[in-house]
Amino acid sequence: MDRTWSRISRLEQSWMKYALLQGMIKGLPKKKGDPRYSFLDSEPRSLLALATSEDAKLSSFAEKISGVITWKFKPDAFSLDTLPAPHRASVERGELLYSQTCAACHQLDGNGLAGLAPPFEGSEWLQKPNVDLVKIALEGISGKITVKGDEWDMVMPGWAHLSDQQLADIMNYILMTWAEKPRMLKPEFIGSKR
């Protein structure tokens, strides 16, 4: 299956990539969990490459496909050792920034702090679309939310004072470490949502 995504990613014309991915999207079930779209192997590296493309439209289409198909194993392309050098560097910078900015509330182990901040570990919130996660990072969140079945009434400040690169690094570390399906965010994407 990786061959299909690899061929699409090698096409030179963007419009052709868009058309092929849109056609695939139309053929997919509307929600995740359809057993006909459950595969034994891990998510193909070339689909992950499309999902982390700098082309926002291409990335959005690939994320839609990736969001419906169920993979039995975490994608090996997101093992820290096999990440492309720029992504690995982003995650490593993000780990340091996380420890300085987020760990006091969410804790170094990502398990949160009772009464103060919910966990990242196993949180369904990390499965939200990138745009929602970026909005929370930039603007913060307040009020009642439910995380892993527990209700939280909290205030998390926004981190808009951090640079696009710093936010991307922190979010990449969080998504790499605790998301069920790791993915990478680019600073340009964060900048486009300010």
N, CA and C atoms as a LAMMPS dump frame, in Angstrom:
ITEM: TIMESTEP
0
ITEM: NUMBER OF ATOMS
582
ITEM: BOX BOUNDS ff ff ff
-5.0000000000000000e+02 5.0000000000000000e+02
-5.0000000000000000e+02 5.0000000000000000e+02
-5.0000000000000000e+02 5.0000000000000000e+02
ITEM: ATOMS id mol type element x y z
1 1 1 N 0.824 -1.2 0
2 1 2 C 0 0 0
3 1 3 C 0.866 1.261 0
4 2 1 N 2.051 1.176 0.563
5 2 2 C 2.931 2.337 0.604
6 2 3 C 3.272 2.813 -0.806
7 3 1 N 3.281 1.895 -1.758
8 3 2 C 3.623 2.263 -3.133
9 3 3 C 2.655 3.291 -3.706
10 4 1 N 1.368 3.139 -3.381
11 4 2 C 0.354 4.076 -3.881
12 4 3 C 0.654 5.493 -3.405
13 5 1 N 0.878 5.646 -2.108
14 5 2 C 1.143 6.974 -1.55
15 5 3 C 2.454 7.52 -2.077
16 6 1 N 3.425 6.652 -2.246
17 6 2 C 4.726 7.065 -2.754
18 6 3 C 4.598 7.612 -4.174
19 7 1 N 3.823 6.94 -4.999
20 7 2 C 3.62 7.41 -6.379
21 7 3 C 2.929 8.766 -6.396
22 8 1 N 1.931 8.915 -5.545
23 8 2 C 1.223 10.203 -5.489
24 8 3 C 2.18 11.309 -5.063
25 9 1 N 2.989 11.048 -4.049
26 9 2 C 3.892 12.097 -3.555
27 9 3 C 4.947 12.485 -4.591
28 10 1 N 5.257 11.579 -5.528
29 10 2 C 6.272 11.889 -6.549
30 10 3 C 5.708 12.645 -7.745
31 11 1 N 4.388 12.76 -7.848
32 11 2 C 3.801 13.492 -8.969
33 11 3 C 4.23 14.956 -8.909
34 12 1 N 4.477 15.534 -10.066
35 12 2 C 4.929 16.932 -10.094
36 12 3 C 3.771 17.918 -10.035
37 13 1 N 2.636 17.563 -10.626
38 13 2 C 1.513 18.488 -10.682
39 13 3 C 0.679 18.385 -9.409
40 14 1 N 0.553 19.5 -8.722
41 14 2 C -0.227 19.528 -7.481
42 14 3 C -1.683 19.17 -7.731
43 15 1 N -2.254 19.675 -8.824
44 15 2 C -3.661 19.424 -9.106
45 15 3 C -3.935 17.932 -9.225
46 16 1 N -2.968 17.173 -9.752
47 16 2 C -3.151 15.735 -9.913
48 16 3 C -3.14 15.035 -8.54
49 17 1 N -2.25 15.49 -7.67
50 17 2 C -2.216 14.94 -6.305
51 17 3 C -3.545 15.205 -5.615
52 18 1 N -4.032 16.455 -5.73
53 18 2 C -5.3 16.818 -5.101
54 18 3 C -6.431 15.927 -5.615
55 19 1 N -6.491 15.757 -6.944
56 19 2 C -7.575 14.978 -7.55
57 19 3 C -7.552 13.527 -7.068
58 20 1 N -6.383 12.93 -7.013
59 20 2 C -6.279 11.536 -6.573
60 20 3 C -6.688 11.387 -5.111
61 21 1 N -6.215 12.297 -4.27
62 21 2 C -6.561 12.216 -2.848
63 21 3 C -8.038 12.495 -2.614
64 22 1 N -8.611 13.455 -3.353
65 22 2 C -10.042 13.736 -3.213
66 22 3 C -10.874 12.527 -3.626
67 23 1 N -10.445 11.836 -4.691
68 23 2 C -11.132 10.621 -5.126
69 23 3 C -11.092 9.549 -4.052
70 24 1 N -9.947 9.415 -3.388
71 24 2 C -9.829 8.437 -2.304
72 24 3 C -10.744 8.799 -1.139
73 25 1 N -10.792 10.089 -0.81
74 25 2 C -11.631 10.546 0.296
75 25 3 C -13.094 10.198 0.036
76 26 1 N -13.546 10.371 -1.208
77 26 2 C -14.949 10.087 -1.533
78 26 3 C -15.277 8.607 -1.357
79 27 1 N -14.279 7.742 -1.492
80 27 2 C -14.508 6.313 -1.368
81 27 3 C -14.389 5.781 0.05
82 28 1 N -14.015 6.627 0.987
83 28 2 C -13.822 6.185 2.371
84 28 3 C -15.117 6.274 3.168
85 29 1 N -15.247 5.467 4.233
86 29 2 C -16.422 5.593 5.092
87 29 3 C -16.408 6.945 5.797
88 30 1 N -17.566 7.359 6.275
89 30 2 C -17.671 8.675 6.913
90 30 3 C -17.038 8.724 8.29
91 31 1 N -16.944 7.581 8.967
92 31 2 C -16.325 7.601 10.286
93 31 3 C -15.357 6.443 10.454
94 32 1 N -14.454 6.639 11.375
95 32 2 C -13.418 5.66 11.662
96 32 3 C -14.023 4.393 12.263
97 33 1 N -13.384 3.255 12.018
98 33 2 C -13.801 2.014 12.645
99 33 3 C -14.41 1.003 11.69
100 34 1 N -14.664 1.37 10.426
101 34 2 C -15.195 0.431 9.453
102 34 3 C -14.153 -0.673 9.245
103 35 1 N -14.509 -1.947 9.506
104 35 2 C -13.516 -3.024 9.424
105 35 3 C -12.922 -3.212 8.031
106 36 1 N -13.606 -2.72 7.002
107 36 2 C -13.045 -2.831 5.645
108 36 3 C -11.842 -1.905 5.458
109 37 1 N -11.682 -0.945 6.369
110 37 2 C -10.583 0.011 6.264
111 37 3 C -9.659 -0.096 7.472
112 38 1 N -9.415 -1.327 7.88
113 38 2 C -8.508 -1.6 8.985
114 38 3 C -7.382 -2.475 8.457
115 39 1 N -6.152 -2.025 8.634
116 39 2 C -5.011 -2.72 8.052
117 39 3 C -4.077 -3.228 9.138
118 40 1 N -3.406 -4.311 8.836
119 40 2 C -2.542 -4.951 9.816
120 40 3 C -1.222 -4.226 10.015
121 41 1 N -0.743 -3.582 8.981
122 41 2 C 0.574 -2.957 9.097
123 41 3 C 0.462 -1.528 9.599
124 42 1 N 1.606 -0.909 9.782
125 42 2 C 1.621 0.472 10.266
126 42 3 C 1.356 1.424 9.115
127 43 1 N 1.01 2.637 9.486
128 43 2 C 0.703 3.646 8.476
129 43 3 C 1.917 3.883 7.583
130 44 1 N 1.698 3.918 6.267
131 44 2 C 2.831 4.078 5.35
132 44 3 C 3.564 5.406 5.541
133 45 1 N 4.87 5.334 5.456
134 45 2 C 5.683 6.546 5.594
135 45 3 C 5.321 7.593 4.555
136 46 1 N 5.017 7.155 3.342
137 46 2 C 4.725 8.123 2.287
138 46 3 C 3.392 8.844 2.537
139 47 1 N 2.418 8.178 3.174
140 47 2 C 1.18 8.875 3.55
141 47 3 C 1.475 9.882 4.653
142 48 1 N 2.331 9.508 5.586
143 48 2 C 2.733 10.447 6.635
144 48 3 C 3.45 11.652 6.035
145 49 1 N 4.272 11.406 5.027
146 49 2 C 4.984 12.508 4.372
147 49 3 C 3.987 13.464 3.716
148 50 1 N 2.948 12.905 3.077
149 50 2 C 1.917 13.757 2.477
150 50 3 C 1.181 14.552 3.556
151 51 1 N 0.894 13.917 4.692
152 51 2 C 0.164 14.583 5.777
153 51 3 C 0.972 15.685 6.436
154 52 1 N 2.292 15.623 6.335
155 52 2 C 3.133 16.666 6.933
156 52 3 C 3.726 17.587 5.869
157 53 1 N 3.146 17.541 4.68
158 53 2 C 3.613 18.371 3.571
159 53 3 C 3.457 19.857 3.891
160 54 1 N 4.296 20.682 3.299
161 54 2 C 4.171 22.13 3.471
162 54 3 C 2.972 22.673 2.698
163 55 1 N 2.48 21.896 1.739
164 55 2 C 1.294 22.268 0.983
165 55 3 C 0.077 21.989 1.876
166 56 1 N -0.552 23.04 2.385
167 56 2 C -1.637 22.896 3.361
168 56 3 C -2.808 22.091 2.806
169 57 1 N -3.133 22.275 1.54
170 57 2 C -4.254 21.555 0.932
171 57 3 C -3.933 20.063 0.847
172 58 1 N -2.747 19.755 0.391
173 58 2 C -2.306 18.364 0.286
174 58 3 C -2.274 17.709 1.661
175 59 1 N -1.733 18.421 2.623
176 59 2 C -1.659 17.929 3.991
177 59 3 C -3.052 17.663 4.551
178 60 1 N -3.997 18.554 4.287
179 60 2 C -5.366 18.408 4.775
180 60 3 C -6.028 17.164 4.183
181 61 1 N -5.868 16.941 2.882
182 61 2 C -6.448 15.755 2.234
183 61 3 C -5.848 14.478 2.828
184 62 1 N -4.525 14.448 2.98
185 62 2 C -3.859 13.251 3.512
186 62 3 C -4.292 12.989 4.951
187 63 1 N -4.474 14.05 5.734
188 63 2 C -4.935 13.888 7.122
189 63 3 C -6.349 13.308 7.173
190 64 1 N -7.22 13.721 6.23
191 64 2 C -8.579 13.179 6.194
192 64 3 C -8.538 11.674 5.935
193 65 1 N -7.714 11.261 4.987
194 65 2 C -7.594 9.835 4.674
195 65 3 C -7.035 9.092 5.877
196 66 1 N -5.975 9.619 6.426
197 66 2 C -5.314 9 7.563
198 66 3 C -6.235 8.922 8.778
199 67 1 N -7.148 9.883 8.904
200 67 2 C -8.041 9.925 10.046
201 67 3 C -9.148 8.89 10.02
202 68 1 N -9.417 8.302 8.861
203 68 2 C -10.493 7.326 8.737
204 68 3 C -9.963 5.896 8.735
205 69 1 N -8.803 5.713 8.151
206 69 2 C -8.216 4.373 8.08
207 69 3 C -7.639 4.004 9.441
208 70 1 N -7.842 2.766 9.856
209 70 2 C -7.313 2.283 11.126
210 70 3 C -6.064 1.459 10.866
211 71 1 N -4.989 1.815 11.554
212 71 2 C -3.74 1.078 11.444
213 71 3 C -3.511 0.351 12.756
214 72 1 N -3.094 -0.878 12.677
215 72 2 C -2.953 -1.701 13.874
216 72 3 C -1.743 -1.316 14.728
217 73 1 N -0.768 -0.685 14.113
218 73 2 C 0.438 -0.33 14.845
219 73 3 C 0.705 1.152 14.687
220 74 1 N 1.382 1.721 15.672
221 74 2 C 1.793 3.12 15.54
222 74 3 C 2.756 3.218 14.368
223 75 1 N 2.723 4.309 13.626
224 75 2 C 3.59 4.447 12.468
225 75 3 C 5.061 4.472 12.864
226 76 1 N 5.827 3.577 12.254
227 76 2 C 7.246 3.531 12.584
228 76 3 C 7.997 4.745 12.067
229 77 1 N 7.384 5.494 11.143
230 77 2 C 8.033 6.689 10.619
231 77 3 C 8.187 7.741 11.708
232 78 1 N 7.452 7.596 12.82
233 78 2 C 7.546 8.577 13.867
234 78 3 C 8.368 8.11 15.056
235 79 1 N 9.15 7.072 14.851
236 79 2 C 10.146 6.742 15.852
237 79 3 C 11.161 7.881 15.788
238 80 1 N 11.557 8.398 16.922
239 80 2 C 12.439 9.566 16.95
240 80 3 C 13.702 9.336 16.119
241 81 1 N 14.239 8.131 16.158
242 81 2 C 15.462 7.832 15.415
243 81 3 C 15.28 7.879 13.908
244 82 1 N 14.062 7.632 13.427
245 82 2 C 13.852 7.582 11.977
246 82 3 C 13.213 8.85 11.423
247 83 1 N 12.925 9.813 12.289
248 83 2 C 12.377 11.077 11.796
249 83 3 C 13.414 11.807 10.955
250 84 1 N 12.967 12.545 9.945
251 84 2 C 13.907 13.403 9.225
252 84 3 C 14.562 14.376 10.211
253 85 1 N 15.785 14.759 9.946
254 85 2 C 16.563 15.594 10.869
255 85 3 C 15.82 16.849 11.341
256 86 1 N 15.144 17.609 10.452
257 86 2 C 14.443 18.81 10.94
258 86 3 C 13.317 18.487 11.922
259 87 1 N 12.602 17.385 11.694
260 87 2 C 11.52 17.004 12.604
261 87 3 C 12.077 16.522 13.939
262 88 1 N 13.145 15.75 13.866
263 88 2 C 13.778 15.251 15.096
264 88 3 C 14.262 16.432 15.933
265 89 1 N 14.869 17.415 15.272
266 89 2 C 15.367 18.602 15.98
267 89 3 C 14.207 19.367 16.619
268 90 1 N 13.069 19.438 15.917
269 90 2 C 11.898 20.127 16.45
270 90 3 C 11.404 19.43 17.721
271 91 1 N 11.318 18.105 17.699
272 91 2 C 10.852 17.349 18.863
273 91 3 C 11.826 17.518 20.031
274 92 1 N 13.114 17.503 19.728
275 92 2 C 14.116 17.653 20.797
276 92 3 C 14.061 19.043 21.418
277 93 1 N 13.91 20.082 20.589
278 93 2 C 13.75 21.44 21.13
279 93 3 C 12.455 21.535 21.929
280 94 1 N 11.41 20.882 21.411
281 94 2 C 10.108 20.902 22.063
282 94 3 C 10.13 20.268 23.44
283 95 1 N 10.945 19.233 23.611
284 95 2 C 11.039 18.582 24.922
285 95 3 C 11.561 19.568 25.966
286 96 1 N 12.585 20.325 25.607
287 96 2 C 13.142 21.32 26.527
288 96 3 C 12.124 22.424 26.801
289 97 1 N 11.49 22.946 25.76
290 97 2 C 10.498 24.005 25.934
291 97 3 C 9.307 23.517 26.756
292 98 1 N 8.88 22.289 26.519
293 98 2 C 7.77 21.714 27.293
294 98 3 C 8.125 21.693 28.782
295 99 1 N 9.333 21.275 29.086
296 99 2 C 9.735 21.199 30.5
297 99 3 C 9.76 22.581 31.148
298 100 1 N 9.988 23.633 30.346
299 100 2 C 10.055 24.988 30.875
300 100 3 C 8.691 25.682 30.934
301 101 1 N 7.763 25.286 30.06
302 101 2 C 6.512 26.03 29.942
303 101 3 C 5.256 25.243 30.312
304 102 1 N 5.253 23.947 30.115
305 102 2 C 4.03 23.152 30.261
306 102 3 C 4.075 22.158 31.417
307 103 1 N 5.263 21.695 31.768
308 103 2 C 5.398 20.578 32.705
309 103 3 C 4.942 20.915 34.12
310 104 1 N 4.978 22.189 34.502
311 104 2 C 4.536 22.531 35.856
312 104 3 C 3.082 22.126 36.068
313 105 1 N 2.272 22.225 35.029
314 105 2 C 0.861 21.844 35.143
315 105 3 C 0.61 20.429 34.591
316 106 1 N 1.073 20.177 33.374
317 106 2 C 0.779 18.894 32.726
318 106 3 C 1.763 17.792 33.14
319 107 1 N 2.799 18.161 33.867
320 107 2 C 3.807 17.238 34.407
321 107 3 C 4.725 16.675 33.315
322 108 1 N 5.934 16.342 33.708
323 108 2 C 6.914 15.804 32.769
324 108 3 C 6.451 14.489 32.141
325 109 1 N 5.689 13.698 32.907
326 109 2 C 5.226 12.412 32.376
327 109 3 C 3.925 12.531 31.59
328 110 1 N 3.375 13.754 31.461
329 110 2 C 2.161 13.969 30.69
330 110 3 C 0.89 13.519 31.382
331 111 1 N 0.967 13.176 32.666
332 111 2 C -0.208 12.685 33.383
333 111 3 C -1.021 13.778 34.069
334 112 1 N -0.634 15.036 33.891
335 112 2 C -1.391 16.143 34.444
336 112 3 C -1.278 16.24 35.953
337 113 1 N -1.999 17.206 36.505
338 113 2 C -1.962 17.453 37.938
339 113 3 C -3.396 17.636 38.427
340 114 1 N -3.817 16.787 39.348
341 114 2 C -5.201 16.802 39.836
342 114 3 C -5.632 18.205 40.24
343 115 1 N -6.782 18.611 39.734
344 115 2 C -7.347 19.902 40.074
345 115 3 C -6.745 21.072 39.31
346 116 1 N -5.694 20.836 38.56
347 116 2 C -5.029 21.932 37.851
348 116 3 C -4.987 21.741 36.343
349 117 1 N -4.494 20.605 35.89
350 117 2 C -4.327 20.403 34.45
351 117 3 C -4.558 18.939 34.089
352 118 1 N -5.328 18.696 33.024
353 118 2 C -5.608 17.321 32.609
354 118 3 C -4.382 16.662 31.97
355 119 1 N -4.436 15.344 31.846
356 119 2 C -3.308 14.628 31.258
357 119 3 C -3.265 14.754 29.735
358 120 1 N -2.071 14.637 29.199
359 120 2 C -1.901 14.451 27.758
360 120 3 C -1.908 12.954 27.449
361 121 1 N -1.333 12.175 28.35
362 121 2 C -1.241 10.722 28.174
363 121 3 C -2.64 10.142 27.979
364 122 1 N -2.894 9.568 26.802
365 122 2 C -4.177 8.937 26.514
366 122 3 C -5.329 9.899 26.281
367 123 1 N -5.043 11.187 26.148
368 123 2 C -6.105 12.177 25.986
369 123 3 C -6.682 12.17 24.573
370 124 1 N -8.008 12.098 24.514
371 124 2 C -8.693 12.167 23.222
372 124 3 C -8.532 13.544 22.58
373 125 1 N -8.177 14.536 23.368
374 125 2 C -7.991 15.883 22.833
375 125 3 C -6.834 15.945 21.842
376 126 1 N -5.855 15.084 21.984
377 126 2 C -4.723 15.094 21.058
378 126 3 C -5.092 14.513 19.7
379 127 1 N -6.294 13.956 19.587
380 127 2 C -6.751 13.434 18.299
381 127 3 C -7.517 14.496 17.516
382 128 1 N -7.72 15.663 18.134
383 128 2 C -8.435 16.742 17.446
384 128 3 C -7.638 17.199 16.215
385 129 1 N -8.328 17.808 15.24
386 129 2 C -7.61 18.328 14.068
387 129 3 C -6.539 19.348 14.468
388 130 1 N -5.515 19.441 13.668
389 130 2 C -4.406 20.359 13.943
390 130 3 C -4.884 21.777 14.214
391 131 1 N -5.858 22.242 13.436
392 131 2 C -6.315 23.624 13.583
393 131 3 C -6.894 23.859 14.976
394 132 1 N -7.601 22.879 15.536
395 132 2 C -8.16 23.025 16.888
396 132 3 C -7.059 23.051 17.943
397 133 1 N -6.061 22.203 17.778
398 133 2 C -4.949 22.169 18.728
399 133 3 C -4.17 23.479 18.711
400 134 1 N -3.961 24.021 17.527
401 134 2 C -3.23 25.288 17.404
402 134 3 C -4.037 26.412 18.044
403 135 1 N -5.346 26.394 17.856
404 135 2 C -6.197 27.431 18.458
405 135 3 C -6.078 27.39 19.983
406 136 1 N -6.107 26.197 20.559
407 136 2 C -5.967 26.061 22.013
408 136 3 C -4.601 26.569 22.453
409 137 1 N -3.551 26.206 21.712
410 137 2 C -2.199 26.63 22.079
411 137 3 C -2.071 28.16 22.031
412 138 1 N -2.667 28.768 21.034
413 138 2 C -2.555 30.219 20.87
414 138 3 C -3.468 30.997 21.824
415 139 1 N -4.72 30.55 21.954
416 139 2 C -5.716 31.322 22.692
417 139 3 C -5.977 30.811 24.102
418 140 1 N -5.555 29.58 24.379
419 140 2 C -5.858 28.977 25.666
420 140 3 C -7.252 28.39 25.662
421 141 1 N -7.69 27.949 26.829
422 141 2 C -9.022 27.347 26.953
423 141 3 C -9.482 27.538 28.388
424 142 1 N -10.788 27.747 28.57
425 142 2 C -11.314 27.879 29.934
426 142 3 C -12.705 27.281 29.999
427 143 1 N -13.116 26.954 31.203
428 143 2 C -14.431 26.379 31.403
429 143 3 C -14.365 24.878 31.578
430 144 1 N -15.529 24.249 31.502
431 144 2 C -15.619 22.811 31.733
432 144 3 C -15.269 22.038 30.461
433 145 1 N -14.404 21.07 30.62
434 145 2 C -14.061 20.147 29.546
435 145 3 C -14 18.74 30.142
436 146 1 N -14.106 17.745 29.285
437 146 2 C -13.988 16.354 29.721
438 146 3 C -12.77 15.741 29.043
439 147 1 N -11.92 15.137 29.848
440 147 2 C -10.724 14.465 29.343
441 147 3 C -10.686 13.072 29.948
442 148 1 N -10.683 12.065 29.099
443 148 2 C -10.639 10.666 29.534
444 148 3 C -11.743 10.353 30.547
445 149 1 N -12.922 10.933 30.317
446 149 2 C -14.071 10.665 31.178
447 149 3 C -14.139 11.515 32.438
448 150 1 N -13.114 12.282 32.727
449 150 2 C -13.108 13.141 33.912
450 150 3 C -13.413 14.579 33.512
451 151 1 N -14.241 15.247 34.324
452 151 2 C -14.57 16.641 34.037
453 151 3 C -13.561 17.566 34.707
454 152 1 N -13.148 18.575 33.952
455 152 2 C -12.211 19.587 34.451
456 152 3 C -12.851 20.952 34.272
457 153 1 N -12.73 21.797 35.271
458 153 2 C -13.168 23.187 35.166
459 153 3 C -11.911 24.005 35.396
460 154 1 N -11.361 24.538 34.324
461 154 2 C -10.002 25.062 34.387
462 154 3 C -9.8 26.268 33.49
463 155 1 N -8.664 26.874 33.659
464 155 2 C -8.213 27.95 32.771
465 155 3 C -6.79 27.621 32.356
466 156 1 N -6.584 27.507 31.054
467 156 2 C -5.224 27.359 30.535
468 156 3 C -4.941 28.603 29.706
469 157 1 N -3.889 29.34 30.023
470 157 2 C -3.597 30.546 29.25
471 157 3 C -3.117 30.198 27.847
472 158 1 N -3.304 31.126 26.94
473 158 2 C -2.759 30.955 25.596
474 158 3 C -1.266 31.242 25.609
475 159 1 N -0.6 30.716 24.612
476 159 2 C 0.848 30.877 24.515
477 159 3 C 1.231 31.633 23.246
478 160 1 N 0.394 32.601 22.862
479 160 2 C 0.629 33.355 21.627
480 160 3 C 1.915 34.173 21.675
481 161 1 N 2.442 34.406 22.874
482 161 2 C 3.691 35.173 22.98
483 161 3 C 4.9 34.354 22.507
484 162 1 N 4.742 33.033 22.407
485 162 2 C 5.833 32.207 21.881
486 162 3 C 5.862 32.32 20.365
487 163 1 N 7.011 32.105 19.78
488 163 2 C 7.14 32.173 18.322
489 163 3 C 6.45 30.973 17.679
490 164 1 N 6.193 31.083 16.376
491 164 2 C 5.595 29.967 15.643
492 164 3 C 6.469 28.719 15.763
493 165 1 N 7.779 28.9 15.68
494 165 2 C 8.69 27.753 15.785
495 165 3 C 8.635 27.127 17.176
496 166 1 N 8.611 27.961 18.215
497 166 2 C 8.56 27.427 19.574
498 166 3 C 7.273 26.634 19.812
499 167 1 N 6.139 27.185 19.353
500 167 2 C 4.878 26.464 19.513
501 167 3 C 4.876 25.166 18.725
502 168 1 N 5.401 25.203 17.504
503 168 2 C 5.48 23.983 16.695
504 168 3 C 6.339 22.949 17.407
505 169 1 N 7.466 23.371 17.962
506 169 2 C 8.362 22.445 18.656
507 169 3 C 7.667 21.796 19.856
508 170 1 N 6.991 22.611 20.677
509 170 2 C 6.294 22.078 21.851
510 170 3 C 5.2 21.107 21.423
511 171 1 N 4.404 21.518 20.446
512 171 2 C 3.304 20.668 20.008
513 171 3 C 3.81 19.382 19.359
514 172 1 N 4.915 19.483 18.62
515 172 2 C 5.484 18.282 18.011
516 172 3 C 5.977 17.314 19.077
517 173 1 N 6.55 17.844 20.142
518 173 2 C 6.986 16.981 21.242
519 173 3 C 5.774 16.303 21.893
520 174 1 N 4.737 17.075 22.179
521 174 2 C 3.533 16.521 22.815
522 174 3 C 2.891 15.459 21.924
523 175 1 N 2.74 15.774 20.633
524 175 2 C 2.104 14.838 19.712
525 175 3 C 2.955 13.598 19.485
526 176 1 N 4.258 13.769 19.451
527 176 2 C 5.159 12.627 19.272
528 176 3 C 5.141 11.729 20.5
529 177 1 N 5.028 12.316 21.671
530 177 2 C 5.152 11.572 22.917
531 177 3 C 3.843 10.95 23.383
532 178 1 N 2.712 11.663 23.22
533 178 2 C 1.477 11.185 23.838
534 178 3 C 0.301 10.962 22.907
535 179 1 N 0.354 11.426 21.686
536 179 2 C -0.795 11.214 20.79
537 179 3 C -0.846 9.765 20.329
538 180 1 N -2.052 9.278 20.173
539 180 2 C -2.243 7.916 19.66
540 180 3 C -1.662 7.818 18.256
541 181 1 N -1.822 8.896 17.502
542 181 2 C -1.333 8.939 16.13
543 181 3 C -0.457 10.172 15.972
544 182 1 N 0.843 10.033 16.213
545 182 2 C 1.734 11.196 16.158
546 182 3 C 1.713 11.886 14.797
547 183 1 N 1.898 13.188 14.828
548 183 2 C 2.01 13.955 13.593
549 183 3 C 2.848 15.189 13.864
550 184 1 N 3.305 15.816 12.806
551 184 2 C 4.185 16.968 12.935
552 184 3 C 3.476 18.23 12.443
553 185 1 N 3.68 19.318 13.166
554 185 2 C 3.154 20.623 12.767
555 185 3 C 4.313 21.514 12.347
556 186 1 N 4.078 22.297 11.334
557 186 2 C 5.102 23.219 10.857
558 186 3 C 4.823 24.623 11.399
559 187 1 N 5.873 25.395 11.655
560 187 2 C 5.66 26.761 12.162
561 187 3 C 4.805 27.606 11.226
562 188 1 N 4.922 27.372 9.924
563 188 2 C 4.142 28.144 8.945
564 188 3 C 2.646 27.897 9.142
565 189 1 N 2.282 26.677 9.499
566 189 2 C 0.874 26.356 9.742
567 189 3 C 0.379 27.129 10.969
568 190 1 N 1.185 27.17 12.002
569 190 2 C 0.803 27.901 13.216
570 190 3 C 0.684 29.388 12.912
571 191 1 N 1.645 29.91 12.165
572 191 2 C 1.601 31.33 11.787
573 191 3 C 0.353 31.68 11.002
574 192 1 N -0.115 30.762 10.179
575 192 2 C -1.307 31.022 9.365
576 192 3 C -2.583 31.055 10.197
577 193 1 N -2.531 30.558 11.438
578 193 2 C -3.722 30.514 12.298
579 193 3 C -3.72 31.625 13.345
580 194 1 N -2.675 32.462 13.375
581 194 2 C -2.633 33.57 14.346
582 194 3 C -3.664 34.617 13.999
